[in-house]
Amino acid sequence: MLVFLWFLTWDAHAQPFVANARAARFVAAVVINDFHTAQAGGGYVFSYESQETEDSLSAKLDRWFSGADPHAIAMEPAEKQTLFGFYWAASMMPANSACFRDIADPACRDDLSTWMAREFDDDPRFVRAYESARKLLGLPPLVAGAH
């Protein structure tokens, strides 16, 4: 019986990263919105290459989320960690979340902040998801309570 329980526990922690398409689209929307703000001269969160376009950025995000190229996006490790935080929050939100219709909707901010708070509190689901994606996405080591 103990061997069976150990196997179930090990198997649950060993699940490989497979991107949630809806969550990846949400992250792309966040990044593209930030990119447009940066191009307009406003404040922005993420760094972009000088020759970046919306199409090239979208393609890089798709490649990054595929797990095929952890260096597909040229961002600092902390920025990649932030992207993954948005991704995880989106993957936890219900399909009918306002975030999947309009990221500017105040209801989206409420949905997002609920899950981001859980991330910052080191929700075990976040930690497991992060660790399963860390190598494939080139994420930095996770420091408890420091994200």
Buried (B, 14 or more C-beta within 10 A) or exposed (E): EEEEEEEEEEEEEEEEBEBBEBBBBBBBBBBBBBBEEBEEEEEBBBEBEEEBEEEEBBEBBBBBBBBEEBEBBEBEEEBBBBBBBBBBBBBBBEEEBBBBEEBEBEEBEEBBEEBBEBBEEBBEEBBBBBBBBBEBBBBEEBEEEEB
